[in-house]
Amino acid sequence: MKYLFALLATLFIALPVHAANITMGSGGNLVFEPNEITISAGETVTFTNGDLPPHNMVVTDHPELSHSDLAFVGGESFDVTFDTPGRYEFQCEPHAGAGMKGVVNVE
């Protein structure tokens, strides 16, 4: 019984903590919604493709956090875990010139 409890506790500890959802192309606009969030270190943000695809999410100076592949299908999503405190500016490469940018503040 102790082993089963230890196994279950390990599984729950290892799971990433989901902090927020950000929609790419929300409402058919070239925006991230919300475009700025604050989370705690170790939390995960889900980026979901909304309307008007394709979109991606590239974090300035952090290719390891970026998802440079374009999401072409509405509802397509990917998770990004931010382990280190800081300010992470990101953008959609095809639509950065239109202002499709955002910030994740990690405490």
N, C-alpha and C positions, 0 to 999 in steps of 0.2 A: 504494500500500500504506500509506503514511504517513497518508493521508486516511481510509482505512478504520479504521485503529487509533485515530485521533483521534476519529472518530465513535463507535466502540464505547466508548471510554473516557468520552466525554461522556454516553452513555446510562447507564452504570453509576454515574457520579457523581451524576446527576440523580435517580436513584431514591431514594425515602425508605427509611430503614433501619427495618425492622420490629423492635420491641423486645418487645412482649408482647401477649397475648390476655387480654381480660377478658370473662367471660360474665355477661350480664344475666339474672337469674332462674335461677341455677344450681341444678340439682336440684329445681326446682319451688319454691324458696324466694325470698323477696323480698330478694335479696342480689346484690351484685357479687362475682364470684370470680375472682381475688383482689380484695379491697377496698382494698388499698394496694400500690403498686408504686413503684420508683425506676428512672428511665431517664435517659439522657443527652439533652441538648438536640439537637433535630433528629430524634429517633426517633419512630416511629409506633406507636400502640396501636390494635389492632383490638378493637372492642366487638361481641360476637356475642350475639344474642337466643337465650336458652336456653328453658327451659320457663316456663309461666305468663306469657305475654305479655298485654298490651303493655307495652313499656318504652321509655324514652328516656334520654339522658344530657345533663345540663345542667351546665356548669361555672360555678361562682359567679364573678360579675364578668367572665366571658369568653364573651360570646355568640358570638364568632368561632370558638371551639373547640367550642361546644355542638352537639348534634344533637337539637333539640327535637321533631322529627317522631317519632311513635310507631312502633316496629317491632312489627308484629302477627304476623309469621310466624317460627316457630322456625328458627334458622339464618341469619336475616337479619343482615347485619353492615355496619359502616361503620368507616372509619379516621379517626383524629385524630392529626395531627402536632404535637408540642409543641416549638416552636423556642426558647423563652425559658426559662432556668432559673427555678425557683420552685416553690411548693406550690399545686397545683390541686385544690381540693375540688369534687366533682361529686355529683350525685344523679339518681335517676329521679323526675321530677316527680310521677307518679301514686302512687308508693310511698315518697316521702321520709318521710312520717309513720310508716311501718313500719320505718324505719331503713335503707332502700336507699340507701346513700351510700358514697362512696369518695374516695381521694386518689391523685393522681399526683404524685410528687416528681420534679422535673426538675433534674438537676445540670449 
